[in-house]
Amino acid sequence: MKKNWVSILIAAVVLVGMMTTTPYAQDIMLRIGGGVMGGPFYPMAAAIMMVANESIPKLVATVIPGESVSNLKKIDAGSVDLGLTYPVWAYDAWVGRGIFHDKQYRNIRAIGKIAIHPFQLTVPVKSKITSIKDLRSKNLAVGQKGSGTEFHFHRVMESYGMNWDDVRKAGGKVNFVSFGEMAELMKDGRVDCAIFPSYPDEHIMEVEMVFPCRVLHIDQEHVDMIKSKYPGTVFFTVPKGTYKGQDTAATTVGFATMVIAKASMPEDLAYGLTKAIYDNPQKLAKGFPDFAKMTPAFGLEDVVTPLHTGAAKYFQEKGLKIRPEIQPIK
């Protein structure tokens, strides 16, 4: 059923994407930065597109390919109007550090949190790997080069005192590949560990058609270390039984997914988009089931950068308090 909905959403994205011109002068064109095929951002963005088009008169929204890092940069530059990212990246972009060290990205505004994705470092159940420390000399699938997935993986390794060069020097290999490629490499035994961000993840389930898998545990000390250093990181538990080989619960870090808009977006449009998202979780869930659990209060959790004035207006109408650090700014 999930794949059928995804197929419908993808078809809708292609159809709307073909509408490059419209006879209505008042139509509002909205470009939404989504994700790569096979990752969670693509169906999430497509679901938001469909509900937004349905909820806001004259809106013609389209989804364009992207990922958590590039979406931020495009929104700041004004080539994309709305997009998906992680609060941890939004914070780094806002203050100008890490992969955003070139400048402070101040043309971005938060709409709200829409989901949480766990950091699932996955190994075959029979693997002798039991800790992140064991990954130093292994063959790893870390996501596409320069993607948010890769940087998340690297930050976890960093908390254990390792980087990609350490892996290579110890005889391991770092593979920069997509989620679909990760699954194929793991099924063939060509990688020892891969990262998957959906929950539960269909790529892990695909691998489990060949052999059972389990998610590695990140101890509380390192979880706290990562959360302290990188605001927007959250605690996550993968419950026992989530996957065939998951005999015990695994604690790990997670990354909230948020919607972010360009600062120059009109307040009424930002308000309308926020309302369309948080008033329609069941409609959104047809495209991405996790949306069913979304509430306005959930939308403010883990946001660490200033809200758009339109989003703030919506949350305040719902009786929610806006924390000082995310108050809208001009």
LONUKE-563805 format. One record per residue (C-alpha): y negated, z, x negated. Coordinates in steps of 0.1 Angstrom, whole numbers, plus 5000, padded with zeros to 4 digits. Layout:
+-------+------+------+
| north |   up | east |
+-------+------+------+
|     Y |    Z |    X |
...
+-------+------+------+
This chain:
+-------+------+------+
| north |   up | east |
+-------+------+------+
|  5000 | 5000 | 5000 |
|  4976 | 5009 | 4972 |
|  4981 | 4976 | 4955 |
|  4976 | 4957 | 4988 |
|  4942 | 4974 | 4993 |
|  4933 | 4967 | 4957 |
|  4942 | 4930 | 4962 |
|  4920 | 4929 | 4994 |
|  4891 | 4945 | 4975 |
|  4894 | 4921 | 4946 |
|  4893 | 4892 | 4970 |
|  4862 | 4906 | 4986 |
|  4845 | 4910 | 4952 |
|  4853 | 4874 | 4943 |
|  4840 | 4862 | 4977 |
|  4808 | 4882 | 4976 |
|  4803 | 4872 | 4940 |
|  4802 | 4836 | 4950 |
|  4772 | 4843 | 4972 |
|  4745 | 4835 | 4946 |
|  4720 | 4824 | 4972 |
|  4712 | 4835 | 5007 |
|  4690 | 4820 | 5035 |
|  4675 | 4854 | 5043 |
|  4644 | 4861 | 5023 |
|  4646 | 4899 | 5029 |
|  4682 | 4903 | 5016 |
|  4686 | 4929 | 4989 |
|  4707 | 4918 | 4959 |
|  4725 | 4947 | 4942 |
|  4746 | 4943 | 4910 |
|  4772 | 4970 | 4906 |
|  4787 | 4976 | 4871 |
|  4824 | 4983 | 4877 |
|  4853 | 4983 | 4852 |
|  4881 | 4962 | 4837 |
|  4911 | 4950 | 4857 |
|  4939 | 4976 | 4857 |
|  4915 | 5005 | 4853 |
|  4902 | 5028 | 4880 |
|  4866 | 5017 | 4879 |
|  4873 | 4983 | 4893 |
|  4887 | 4993 | 4927 |
|  4863 | 5022 | 4929 |
|  4833 | 4999 | 4925 |
|  4847 | 4974 | 4949 |
|  4852 | 5001 | 4976 |
|  4816 | 5013 | 4971 |
|  4804 | 4976 | 4974 |
|  4822 | 4971 | 5007 |
|  4809 | 5003 | 5023 |
|  4774 | 4998 | 5010 |
|  4773 | 4962 | 5024 |
|  4785 | 4975 | 5057 |
|  4761 | 5005 | 5059 |
|  4728 | 4990 | 5046 |
|  4712 | 4961 | 5065 |
|  4704 | 4930 | 5044 |
|  4722 | 4944 | 5014 |
|  4743 | 4919 | 4994 |
|  4761 | 4939 | 4967 |
|  4783 | 4923 | 4941 |
|  4806 | 4939 | 4914 |
|  4804 | 4927 | 4879 |
|  4828 | 4936 | 4850 |
|  4819 | 4965 | 4829 |
|  4830 | 5000 | 4816 |
|  4815 | 5034 | 4812 |
|  4795 | 5027 | 4781 |
|  4782 | 4992 | 4788 |
|  4773 | 5000 | 4824 |
|  4749 | 5027 | 4811 |
|  4733 | 5003 | 4786 |
|  4730 | 4975 | 4812 |
|  4714 | 4998 | 4838 |
|  4689 | 5011 | 4813 |
|  4680 | 4975 | 4804 |
|  4677 | 4966 | 4841 |
|  4704 | 4939 | 4841 |
|  4726 | 4960 | 4864 |
|  4712 | 4981 | 4893 |
|  4741 | 5005 | 4900 |
|  4772 | 5014 | 4881 |
|  4800 | 5038 | 4873 |
|  4801 | 5060 | 4842 |
|  4810 | 5095 | 4830 |
|  4785 | 5124 | 4830 |
|  4795 | 5130 | 4793 |
|  4782 | 5095 | 4784 |
|  4752 | 5098 | 4807 |
|  4742 | 5130 | 4788 |
|  4747 | 5114 | 4754 |
|  4726 | 5084 | 4765 |
|  4699 | 5106 | 4779 |
|  4694 | 5126 | 4747 |
|  4702 | 5097 | 4724 |
|  4732 | 5108 | 4704 |
|  4767 | 5096 | 4695 |
|  4773 | 5060 | 4705 |
|  4738 | 5060 | 4721 |
|  4721 | 5072 | 4689 |
|  4698 | 5041 | 4687 |
|  4674 | 5056 | 4714 |
|  4671 | 5078 | 4744 |
|  4682 | 5060 | 4775 |
|  4656 | 5072 | 4800 |
|  4658 | 5044 | 4826 |
|  4689 | 5059 | 4842 |
|  4692 | 5082 | 4872 |
|  4722 | 5100 | 4887 |
|  4734 | 5093 | 4922 |
|  4764 | 5118 | 4921 |
|  4799 | 5125 | 4911 |
|  4827 | 5106 | 4930 |
|  4860 | 5115 | 4912 |
|  4876 | 5132 | 4883 |
|  4899 | 5113 | 4858 |
|  4922 | 5133 | 4836 |
|  4927 | 5126 | 4799 |
|  4965 | 5119 | 4800 |
|  4979 | 5115 | 4765 |
|  5013 | 5102 | 4775 |
|  5046 | 5101 | 4755 |
|  5082 | 5094 | 4764 |
|  5100 | 5125 | 4776 |
|  5124 | 5124 | 4746 |
|  5096 | 5121 | 4721 |
|  5094 | 5147 | 4694 |
|  5056 | 5148 | 4698 |
|  5047 | 5181 | 4714 |
|  5011 | 5186 | 4703 |
|  4979 | 5166 | 4696 |
|  4984 | 5176 | 4660 |
|  5016 | 5155 | 4659 |
|  4996 | 5123 | 4665 |
|  4983 | 5120 | 4630 |
|  5010 | 5096 | 4617 |
|  5019 | 5079 | 4650 |
|  5012 | 5045 | 4666 |
|  4986 | 5051 | 4693 |
|  4972 | 5030 | 4721 |
|  4936 | 5042 | 4725 |
|  4919 | 5018 | 4749 |
|  4897 | 4987 | 4742 |
|  4875 | 4990 | 4711 |
|  4841 | 5005 | 4719 |
|  4851 | 5016 | 4754 |
|  4847 | 5050 | 4769 |
|  4884 | 5054 | 4768 |
|  4885 | 5050 | 4731 |
|  4856 | 5074 | 4725 |
|  4872 | 5100 | 4747 |
|  4905 | 5098 | 4728 |
|  4886 | 5100 | 4695 |
|  4867 | 5131 | 4705 |
|  4899 | 5149 | 4714 |
|  4914 | 5139 | 4680 |
|  4881 | 5151 | 4664 |
|  4885 | 5185 | 4679 |
|  4918 | 5188 | 4661 |
|  4903 | 5177 | 4628 |
|  4914 | 5141 | 4628 |
|  4899 | 5106 | 4632 |
|  4913 | 5070 | 4632 |
|  4912 | 5068 | 4594 |
|  4934 | 5099 | 4591 |
|  4959 | 5083 | 4614 |
|  4961 | 5051 | 4594 |
|  4962 | 5069 | 4560 |
|  4992 | 5089 | 4573 |
|  5011 | 5057 | 4582 |
|  5001 | 5054 | 4618 |
|  4984 | 5026 | 4637 |
|  4955 | 5025 | 4661 |
|  4959 | 4999 | 4688 |
|  4928 | 4988 | 4708 |
|  4943 | 4975 | 4740 |
|  4939 | 4975 | 4778 |
|  4957 | 4998 | 4801 |
|  4982 | 4971 | 4811 |
|  4988 | 4963 | 4775 |
|  4994 | 5000 | 4768 |
|  5021 | 5002 | 4794 |
|  5039 | 4971 | 4780 |
|  5037 | 4985 | 4744 |
|  5050 | 5018 | 4755 |
|  5079 | 5003 | 4775 |
|  5088 | 4982 | 4744 |
|  5087 | 5013 | 4721 |
|  5059 | 4998 | 4700 |
|  5035 | 5028 | 4705 |
|  5043 | 5065 | 4705 |
|  5014 | 5077 | 4727 |
|  4989 | 5061 | 4751 |
|  4960 | 5073 | 4772 |
|  4959 | 5067 | 4809 |
|  4930 | 5079 | 4831 |
|  4941 | 5076 | 4868 |
|  4958 | 5104 | 4887 |
|  4986 | 5099 | 4893 |
|  4985 | 5068 | 4871 |
|  5003 | 5037 | 4882 |
|  5007 | 5025 | 4846 |
|  5026 | 5057 | 4837 |
|  5048 | 5051 | 4868 |
|  5054 | 5016 | 4856 |
|  5066 | 5029 | 4823 |
|  5088 | 5053 | 4841 |
|  5108 | 5024 | 4855 |
|  5121 | 5022 | 4820 |
|  5121 | 5059 | 4809 |
|  5105 | 5092 | 4821 |
|  5072 | 5103 | 4806 |
|  5052 | 5135 | 4801 |
|  5015 | 5143 | 4794 |
|  5007 | 5163 | 4763 |
|  4991 | 5197 | 4766 |
|  4957 | 5205 | 4752 |
|  4954 | 5242 | 4745 |
|  4926 | 5262 | 4760 |
|  4908 | 5268 | 4727 |
|  4904 | 5230 | 4722 |
|  4896 | 5224 | 4759 |
|  4867 | 5249 | 4756 |
|  4856 | 5234 | 4723 |
|  4854 | 5199 | 4738 |
|  4836 | 5212 | 4769 |
|  4811 | 5231 | 4749 |
|  4802 | 5202 | 4726 |
|  4802 | 5175 | 4753 |
|  4785 | 5185 | 4786 |
|  4801 | 5168 | 4815 |
|  4837 | 5173 | 4803 |
|  4859 | 5193 | 4828 |
|  4891 | 5212 | 4828 |
|  4921 | 5195 | 4844 |
|  4957 | 5204 | 4850 |
|  4985 | 5178 | 4855 |
|  5009 | 5196 | 4877 |
|  5046 | 5199 | 4871 |
|  5065 | 5171 | 4887 |
|  5036 | 5146 | 4887 |
|  5057 | 5123 | 4866 |
|  5095 | 5122 | 4862 |
|  5094 | 5138 | 4828 |
|  5067 | 5163 | 4836 |
|  5088 | 5195 | 4837 |
|  5059 | 5218 | 4831 |
|  5022 | 5216 | 4840 |
|  4999 | 5202 | 4813 |
|  4964 | 5214 | 4808 |
|  4940 | 5188 | 4795 |
|  4904 | 5177 | 4798 |
|  4891 | 5155 | 4825 |
|  4860 | 5134 | 4829 |
|  4841 | 5132 | 4861 |
|  4832 | 5097 | 4873 |
|  4797 | 5093 | 4886 |
|  4775 | 5067 | 4901 |
|  4743 | 5060 | 4882 |
|  4713 | 5038 | 4892 |
|  4683 | 5024 | 4874 |
|  4652 | 5045 | 4875 |
|  4631 | 5018 | 4892 |
|  4654 | 5015 | 4922 |
|  4634 | 5021 | 4954 |
|  4639 | 5056 | 4968 |
|  4649 | 5044 | 5002 |
|  4676 | 5022 | 4987 |
|  4690 | 5050 | 4965 |
|  4690 | 5073 | 4995 |
|  4708 | 5047 | 5016 |
|  4734 | 5041 | 4989 |
|  4740 | 5079 | 4984 |
|  4743 | 5084 | 5022 |
|  4767 | 5054 | 5024 |
|  4789 | 5069 | 4997 |
|  4791 | 5105 | 5007 |
|  4791 | 5100 | 5045 |
|  4821 | 5076 | 5044 |
|  4848 | 5092 | 5022 |
|  4876 | 5080 | 5045 |
|  4864 | 5044 | 5045 |
|  4861 | 5045 | 5007 |
|  4896 | 5060 | 5004 |
|  4910 | 5027 | 5018 |
|  4902 | 5012 | 4984 |
|  4907 | 5043 | 4962 |
|  4926 | 5072 | 4978 |
|  4910 | 5099 | 4957 |
|  4877 | 5093 | 4976 |
|  4892 | 5110 | 5006 |
|  4884 | 5144 | 4990 |
|  4848 | 5136 | 4983 |
|  4820 | 5158 | 4998 |
|  4783 | 5160 | 4992 |
|  4788 | 5193 | 4974 |
|  4814 | 5177 | 4952 |
|  4788 | 5150 | 4944 |
|  4765 | 5175 | 4926 |
|  4793 | 5191 | 4905 |
|  4794 | 5182 | 4868 |
|  4762 | 5160 | 4870 |
|  4742 | 5168 | 4838 |
|  4713 | 5143 | 4839 |
|  4684 | 5140 | 4864 |
|  4691 | 5127 | 4899 |
|  4673 | 5097 | 4915 |
|  4647 | 5109 | 4940 |
|  4666 | 5091 | 4968 |
|  4699 | 5109 | 4959 |
|  4681 | 5143 | 4957 |
|  4666 | 5137 | 4991 |
|  4701 | 5131 | 5006 |
|  4717 | 5162 | 4990 |
|  4687 | 5184 | 5001 |
|  4691 | 5171 | 5037 |
|  4727 | 5184 | 5034 |
|  4713 | 5219 | 5026 |
|  4724 | 5217 | 4989 |
|  4704 | 5232 | 4961 |
|  4695 | 5209 | 4932 |
|  4700 | 5227 | 4898 |
|  4669 | 5227 | 4876 |
|  4684 | 5206 | 4849 |
|  4691 | 5177 | 4872 |
|  4659 | 5178 | 4893 |
|  4644 | 5143 | 4897 |
|  4617 | 5133 | 4872 |
|  4591 | 5106 | 4873 |
+-------+------+------+
